Amino acid sequence: MVKDYLWRQRVKFESTLALSMLEPWEKILCLIIFSLLTMLVMIGLFQYLPQHVMVMQRRAIYYLWGQEGDLYRSWVENPGLKEL
């Protein structure tokens, strides 16, 4: 039962990516390249994305409210909504 399920998943995977027409060494090469590229993208996302989100937040605050710096800090220091 588990063996049949795994075989069906393998057939779906190979037919979706057209790996069923490749030789075994070509399948391995394609999967290694795909795995390496996926790993590089994930590492880049985890290392670069948090910093980029902060930059995007600062730019959005500047474009929306026309001031640099942390908008939340200015709200805490000046509790009134004078800025808006």
ChimeraX commands (.cxc) that place a marker at each C-alpha (Angstrom):
marker #1 position 0.00,0.00,0.00 radius 0.5
marker #1 position 2.74,2.46,0.94 radius 0.5
marker #1 position 4.85,1.10,-1.91 radius 0.5
marker #1 position 2.05,1.78,-4.40 radius 0.5
marker #1 position 1.53,5.28,-3.05 radius 0.5
marker #1 position 5.24,6.11,-3.33 radius 0.5
marker #1 position 5.35,4.72,-6.86 radius 0.5
marker #1 position 2.35,6.88,-7.89 radius 0.5
marker #1 position 4.00,9.96,-6.39 radius 0.5
marker #1 position 7.20,9.20,-8.26 radius 0.5
marker #1 position 5.33,8.79,-11.54 radius 0.5
marker #1 position 3.46,12.08,-10.96 radius 0.5
marker #1 position 6.72,13.87,-10.17 radius 0.5
marker #1 position 8.55,12.49,-13.19 radius 0.5
marker #1 position 5.70,13.13,-15.59 radius 0.5
marker #1 position 5.11,16.67,-14.31 radius 0.5
marker #1 position 8.74,17.68,-14.79 radius 0.5
marker #1 position 9.18,15.53,-17.94 radius 0.5
marker #1 position 11.86,13.51,-16.20 radius 0.5
marker #1 position 10.38,10.24,-17.42 radius 0.5
marker #1 position 11.97,10.73,-20.85 radius 0.5
marker #1 position 15.47,11.24,-19.44 radius 0.5
marker #1 position 18.13,8.66,-18.69 radius 0.5
marker #1 position 18.93,8.01,-15.01 radius 0.5
marker #1 position 22.14,10.08,-15.03 radius 0.5
marker #1 position 20.25,12.99,-16.64 radius 0.5
marker #1 position 17.54,12.78,-13.97 radius 0.5
marker #1 position 20.15,12.91,-11.24 radius 0.5
marker #1 position 21.91,15.85,-12.88 radius 0.5
marker #1 position 18.65,17.79,-13.30 radius 0.5
marker #1 position 17.60,17.12,-9.70 radius 0.5
marker #1 position 21.02,18.18,-8.37 radius 0.5
marker #1 position 20.90,21.44,-10.34 radius 0.5
marker #1 position 17.31,22.11,-9.25 radius 0.5
marker #1 position 18.18,21.36,-5.61 radius 0.5
marker #1 position 21.22,23.65,-5.67 radius 0.5
marker #1 position 19.27,26.50,-7.25 radius 0.5
marker #1 position 16.44,26.08,-4.76 radius 0.5
marker #1 position 18.92,26.06,-1.88 radius 0.5
marker #1 position 20.61,29.23,-3.15 radius 0.5
marker #1 position 17.27,31.02,-3.48 radius 0.5
marker #1 position 16.17,29.98,0.00 radius 0.5
marker #1 position 19.48,31.06,1.57 radius 0.5
marker #1 position 19.22,34.37,-0.24 radius 0.5
marker #1 position 15.67,34.90,0.97 radius 0.5
marker #1 position 16.50,34.12,4.59 radius 0.5
marker #1 position 19.60,36.33,4.60 radius 0.5
marker #1 position 18.47,39.25,2.43 radius 0.5
marker #1 position 14.70,39.49,2.84 radius 0.5
marker #1 position 14.54,40.72,6.48 radius 0.5
marker #1 position 16.93,43.57,5.71 radius 0.5
marker #1 position 15.05,44.42,2.52 radius 0.5
marker #1 position 11.72,44.49,4.35 radius 0.5
marker #1 position 13.11,47.10,6.74 radius 0.5
marker #1 position 14.32,49.21,3.80 radius 0.5
marker #1 position 10.92,48.90,2.12 radius 0.5
marker #1 position 9.20,49.92,5.37 radius 0.5
marker #1 position 11.33,53.06,5.66 radius 0.5
marker #1 position 10.68,53.96,2.03 radius 0.5
marker #1 position 6.94,53.40,2.41 radius 0.5
marker #1 position 6.85,55.67,5.47 radius 0.5
marker #1 position 8.74,58.34,3.54 radius 0.5
marker #1 position 6.50,58.08,0.46 radius 0.5
marker #1 position 3.25,57.94,2.43 radius 0.5
marker #1 position 3.91,60.53,5.12 radius 0.5
marker #1 position 6.82,62.53,3.69 radius 0.5
marker #1 position 9.22,62.14,6.56 radius 0.5
marker #1 position 12.26,60.06,7.20 radius 0.5
marker #1 position 12.90,58.05,10.30 radius 0.5
marker #1 position 10.63,55.87,12.33 radius 0.5
marker #1 position 7.04,57.06,12.19 radius 0.5
marker #1 position 6.09,54.94,15.19 radius 0.5
marker #1 position 8.75,56.63,17.33 radius 0.5
marker #1 position 7.42,60.06,16.41 radius 0.5
marker #1 position 3.90,58.95,17.40 radius 0.5
marker #1 position 5.18,57.82,20.81 radius 0.5
marker #1 position 7.14,61.03,21.39 radius 0.5
marker #1 position 4.27,63.25,20.17 radius 0.5
marker #1 position 1.07,61.39,21.03 radius 0.5
marker #1 position -1.11,63.72,18.95 radius 0.5
marker #1 position -1.77,62.95,15.32 radius 0.5
marker #1 position -0.32,66.24,14.11 radius 0.5
marker #1 position 1.80,64.50,11.45 radius 0.5
marker #1 position -1.21,63.15,9.59 radius 0.5
marker link #1:1,2 radius 0.2
marker link #1:2,3 radius 0.2
marker link #1:3,4 radius 0.2
marker link #1:4,5 radius 0.2
marker link #1:5,6 radius 0.2
marker link #1:6,7 radius 0.2
marker link #1:7,8 radius 0.2
marker link #1:8,9 radius 0.2
marker link #1:9,10 radius 0.2
marker link #1:10,11 radius 0.2
marker link #1:11,12 radius 0.2
marker link #1:12,13 radius 0.2
marker link #1:13,14 radius 0.2
marker link #1:14,15 radius 0.2
marker link #1:15,16 radius 0.2
marker link #1:16,17 radius 0.2
marker link #1:17,18 radius 0.2
marker link #1:18,19 radius 0.2
marker link #1:19,20 radius 0.2
marker link #1:20,21 radius 0.2
marker link #1:21,22 radius 0.2
marker link #1:22,23 radius 0.2
marker link #1:23,24 radius 0.2
marker link #1:24,25 radius 0.2
marker link #1:25,26 radius 0.2
marker link #1:26,27 radius 0.2
marker link #1:27,28 radius 0.2
marker link #1:28,29 radius 0.2
marker link #1:29,30 radius 0.2
marker link #1:30,31 radius 0.2
marker link #1:31,32 radius 0.2
marker link #1:32,33 radius 0.2
marker link #1:33,34 radius 0.2
marker link #1:34,35 radius 0.2
marker link #1:35,36 radius 0.2
marker link #1:36,37 radius 0.2
marker link #1:37,38 radius 0.2
marker link #1:38,39 radius 0.2
marker link #1:39,40 radius 0.2
marker link #1:40,41 radius 0.2
marker link #1:41,42 radius 0.2
marker link #1:42,43 radius 0.2
marker link #1:43,44 radius 0.2
marker link #1:44,45 radius 0.2
marker link #1:45,46 radius 0.2
marker link #1:46,47 radius 0.2
marker link #1:47,48 radius 0.2
marker link #1:48,49 radius 0.2
marker link #1:49,50 radius 0.2
marker link #1:50,51 radius 0.2
marker link #1:51,52 radius 0.2
marker link #1:52,53 radius 0.2
marker link #1:53,54 radius 0.2
marker link #1:54,55 radius 0.2
marker link #1:55,56 radius 0.2
marker link #1:56,57 radius 0.2
marker link #1:57,58 radius 0.2
marker link #1:58,59 radius 0.2
marker link #1:59,60 radius 0.2
marker link #1:60,61 radius 0.2
marker link #1:61,62 radius 0.2
marker link #1:62,63 radius 0.2
marker link #1:63,64 radius 0.2
marker link #1:64,65 radius 0.2
marker link #1:65,66 radius 0.2
marker link #1:66,67 radius 0.2
marker link #1:67,68 radius 0.2
marker link #1:68,69 radius 0.2
marker link #1:69,70 radius 0.2
marker link #1:70,71 radius 0.2
marker link #1:71,72 radius 0.2
marker link #1:72,73 radius 0.2
marker link #1:73,74 radius 0.2
marker link #1:74,75 radius 0.2
marker link #1:75,76 radius 0.2
marker link #1:76,77 radius 0.2
marker link #1:77,78 radius 0.2
marker link #1:78,79 radius 0.2
marker link #1:79,80 radius 0.2
marker link #1:80,81 radius 0.2
marker link #1:81,82 radius 0.2
marker link #1:82,83 radius 0.2
marker link #1:83,84 radius 0.2
view
